[in-house]
Amino acid sequence: MTSADHTSQTRQWAVSDSSALYGLEQWGDGYFSINKHGNVTVHPKGSANQGLDLLDLIEELEGRNLKLPLIIRFDDILKHRLEKLHTAFSQAIQHYQYRGSYQGVFPIKCNQQRHILEELLESGRRWHFGLEAGSKAELLIALSLINDPQALLICNGYKDQRYIETAILARQLGRQPIVVIEQVDEVERIITASSELGAAPLIGIRAKLSSRSSGRWSNSIGEKSKFGLSIPDILLTVEKLESADLLKELRLLHFHVGSQINDIAILKDALQEAGQIYIELNHLGAPMGFLDVGGGLGVDYDGSRTATTASTNYSLQNYANDVVATIQECCAAHKLTMPTLISESGRAITSHFSVLVFNVLGSSSIATKIPDREKQECLTIRNLRETLKSIQTIPKNSPVDSYKLQEAWNDAIKFKEDSLAAFRLGYLGLPERGKAEQLTWACAKEVVERISKDGFIPKELANLQSTLAGTYYANLSIFRSAPDTWAIAQTFPVMPIHRLQEEPTELGHFADLTCDSDGKLSRFIDNGRVKPLLELHKIKSSENYLIGMFLGGAYQEVMGNLHNLFGKTNAVHVKLNSKNGYNLDHVVRGNTKSDVIQAMEHDPEQLLERLRIASENAIQQGGLEIETAQKLMDHLETSLRQSTYLHQ
């Protein structure tokens, strides 16, 4: 029995119950609510006065032949997130009387889609918002998109000679690329490139901090971190730059605590250490001017506001306050000019603006119906019936009866094993074995209904609920659309987008379309914890059951793969207009079967030709009619142009 079951005993289910059940008000951050029709409403500008009914929007998009699964990107949310970030730093700068400024950049690796980067740069132009590149390809994208001479381009990642030369030439074009030294051997390449081109880049140093960290990305800091220079390496770098007359170009100190910082105390320690390194670099003769606190600004995925992997124990304003106050204190104590503060906030900017909606194709669950009794039944079947009867006599929700339930379940398992042994030896037929399994699971269902929520629950009994839960078959690929749920056990808010005025009476998890046992969603947010099952509704044969995965705008699309050759889904960019409606600014069509086949170096035309030859041979042998062969070829040609996902 779920918490929803207890509620329904006293009053009728309401949309407020669904909002509480799925934690919508906590993780939604003002962007999502439930309307009186029981549908999720999206508030792209964070205002309750402006909203779009997500179900209505989906139906209209499907009318434009944009089939599910579908990614909907709300560009107004993207703009609003940028505004919140800059407002938080502006207020912190004013409050602490910081005599410097804040200038953010977006890490391209977080989401490389062209329309997203263009929207960010256009919306962020008034703050001279820039980009961070971590590869040569990302550097080229950034150079082509940035046309604001005051916007920064932070150049991170591994750098060969060509990478550094590109940055130097870009500076001569009037851009502001800062080449951040992250490996010791990059210093010599910078010196060589500067000598050969007769020009130098703006230079930064990434420091390996000794401050502690925690969570999944704890190795992003400290001696074991992948990137950055130790203190001896920093001193050697300063010496080499000074010898090459390049110390005057050292303008930036960079550090990175890790993606999704969940505990603000970690950031405070790192800021204090980085602040002192910045001061010492000034004392060593570097002009400096910029301090880059890296990424890591977290997202509260489960709404619990705790220092857990899916949450944060701080707000955006807390983050900005700590960055500004700590660096202000360091610089004021040494009477240094306060640097321009930079953050590479990707997750915090893009997570909320993208919603993945998929439909459920069907569901299945273990059969728990009690089979009809027959006159002559074997001993094992009779024993299982007696066990079931004994369980039904135990009062529901009684803490003192947990051991009775455990004992009865042990009996049921033993009798089921007896039936299996008899079947293997040929003493029990298939119908009897099926009846034994049904009775066993009927016992399990009765046990689950009697488990007390307050007393001690034996582990075997606690696992029964998951065993009996339904499997909902989702029209998507986890590996394409939500790879972090599989790769690093990331949890995202997942919930139905409609029927939320109805009580969800089922418990289930999702299985995707891939032929892979890892292709499932079976970890769901639960106010700071993780639960294996989600409260869902019974599927109606007359309508689609639509599910939304929220806060997935960072990393999921760019890291997805072609497992089982399921490709990119359709995606749309939506903006509110002045008429309380919306404009469909961009439509990005998903991969066709032809696209994914070509990605694996197969030729669709050659594929069709091989099948044409096969059909001709079948015609000659009399096994296929010409008309049927043509229907087959037409079908195959059409199929190649269609989506890799299923259409109902």
Secondary structure, 3 states (H helix, E strand, C coil): CCHHHHHHCCCCCCHHHHHHHHCHHHHCCCCEEECCCCCEEECCCCCCCCCEEHHHHHHHHHHCCCCCCEEEEEHHHHHHHHHHHHHHHHHHHHHCCCCCCECCEEEHHHCCCHHHHHHHHHHCHHHCCEEEECCHHHHHHHHHHCCCCCCEEEECCCCCHHHHHHHHHHHHCCCEEEEEECCCCHHHHHHHHHHHHCCCCEEEEEECCCCCCCCCCHHHCCCCCCCCECHHHHHHHHHHHHHCCCHHHEEEEECCCCCCCCCHHHHHHHHHHHHHHHHHHHHCCCCCCEEECCCCCCCCCCCCCCCCCCCCCCCHHHHHHHHHHHHHHHHHHCCCCCCEEECCCCHHHHHHHEEEEEEEEEEECCCCCCCCCCCCCCHHHHHHHHHHHHHHCCCCCCHHHHHHHHHHHHHHHHHHHHHHHHHHCCCCCHHHHHHHHHHHHHHHHHHHHHCCCCCCCCHHHHCHHHHHCEEEEECCCHHHHCHHHHHCCCCCCEEECCCCCCCCCEEEEEECCCCCCCCEECCEEECCEEECCEEECCCCCCCCCEEEECCCCCCHHHHCCCHHHCCCCEEEEEEECCCCCEEEEEEECCCEHHHHHHHCCCCHHHHHHHHHHHHHHHHHCCCCCHHHHHHHHHHHHHHHCCECCCCC
